[in-house]
Each structure stands twice: as structure tokens, then as C-alpha cells.
Amino acid sequence: MLRQRRDAAGARKILFSARDCYLAAEVFSTLFPGEPSAYIHVSREVLFSGGAAERDYLLQCGLRDSLVCDIAATGSSWHGFAHRHDLRVRLFTLVFIDNWPLARVAPQDVVASEKLDFAFALRSSALKNYSPGIEVLNPAPHGTALGVTATGSFFSPRLSPSSEFDPQLVSVLIQCHNTAIALLRKDRAEVTAEMATPPATVLTNLVEAISASPLLISLGKQLQWPPSFGPMTN
């Protein structure tokens, strides 16, 4: 599905956004080792307030001819980034959060933007349940991106020193991810064939099941959902 969207958008490469796509980036490179992809250090803060260094970093990563992938998003941050820097951005997200009242950009404006080529598999408004549980299951072993530092033509991400979650929880989840990746390598051909066109009902049932988990919901509260610091912008 992701590869089909990349080709339909006329992109050459897939950029997996931090931190939710940490696992997805590794899954993709495992299943399709010869296809261009990269993991980019972005966040709501970076996209909302980033300047020339953040813009140049993303351009160096191949933003102009890439499809950016996210797990769940309102599209607001990328919408703002694309318009502020006068760039065309191709964005795909598994879940389009289209019913969040604090989103900085109205969902219809995100979809209609001339700067943002936006596509998604599911709408949060069409799901029986939606919670940040899906984000709990997709952690990264590093803190959120705060920006990038340019040294000549090289860019180094500045990361928050800590995560919202207990380090032991993150460690266990990363171990589970590593085990899953090892299994994928053994059955890569079969998995690739099955994942080519996953039915929408399968994706819907998966997201709704994760969102209905009391444990994941309780852990998701650590992600400040809804954010207490102001309007959500991812």
C-alpha cells in the first residue's frame, strides 16, 4: 500500500518520520532492501518552528522527490512547514486525525492544500475507537526531535534527553520489535505478498482493537493526549 502511494504520488523515496515510524522504517527496509528510504528526525516542534537548518536538512534527505510517511497525523504541521518554506510535500499517514478540535489547520484545508499532497488509509472520525495506543506500540529508543544543528553540509539532530515512557517499557518494546524484524527476514517473500494490498477492514479492526485496550490507553495518557501545552500540530 505504501509503495503504491509512493508511485502514485510520483515520488522516488520514502521518508519515515520520527518517532512513530521508527519500527515502520526498519520493517520497510527489511521487506524491500533495495528501495530508497530513510528515517528523518522531525517532530511537531521542528515542523512548526524550524528554520533554514531544518528545511535544508529535510531537503538533503530528499524531501522534494520523496513521500513522507507517518502513523497518525492531522497534517497541520506539514501543512504549515510546506507553506512557510514554499515547498511541495507529499504526505501519507495510516490514520488521518480529522476530528481533533484543537488542530491548527482545518481538515478540509489540509486535504485541499496546493502545497501538501496528502493521502491516508483511515479517518479517525470513521473509527469506533481511536486513542494514542497505536503510538505506545511504536516507540523509538530516543527522545523527540528538538531541531537540527548544521555543520557545513552535515546535519546533526538535537534530541530530547528523555522519553515520555519508562525506559524499561521502551526497552521491552524495542526488544519485541527486534524479534519481529528477525521473523520478517525469514518469511519476507510471503509477508510482502500479503501486505501488498491490505483490506481496509483489516487496518480498521487493528487500529480499533489497539485503541480499545485499557492498558494502552492508560499508557497513552503519558503522551499528553490531548496535549496540555496548546493546540496539536502534527
C-alpha positions, 0 to 999 in steps of 0.5 A: 500500500505504501509503495503504491502511494509512493508511485502514485504520488510520483515520488522516488523515496520514502521518508519515515518520520520520527518517532512513530515510524521508527519500527515502520522504517526498519520493517520497510527496509527489511521487506524491500532492501533495495528501495530508497528510504530513510528515517528523518528526525522531525517532530511537531516542534521542528515542523512548526518552528524550524528554520533554514537548518531544518528545511535544508536538512529535510531537503538533503534527505530528499524531501522534494522527490520523496513521500513522507510517511507517518502513523497518525497525523492531522497534517497541520504541521506539514501543512504549515512547514510546506507553506512557510518554506514554499515547498511541495510535500507529499504526505501519507499517514495510516490514520488521518486525525480529522476530528481533533478540535484543537488542530491548527489547520482545518481538515478540509484545508489540509486535504485541499492544500496546493502545497501538501499532497496528502493521502491516508488509509483511515479517518479517525472520525470513521473509527469506533475507537481511536486513542494514542495506543497505536503510538505506545506500540511504536516507540523509538529508543530516543527522545523527540526531535528538538531541531537540527544543528548544521555543520557545513553540509552535515546535519546533526539532530538535537534530541530530547534527553528523555522519553515520555515512557519508562525506559524499561517499557521502551526497552521491552518494546524495542526488544519485541520489535527486534524479534519481529524484524528477525521473523520478517527476514525469514518469511519476507517473500510471503509477508510482502505478498500479503501486505501488498494490498491490505483490506481496509477492514483489516487496518480498521479492526487493528487500529480499533482493537489497539485503541480499545485496550485499557492498558494502552490507553492508560499508557497513552495518557503519558503522551499528553493526549490531548496535549496540555501545552496548546493546540496539536500540530502534527 
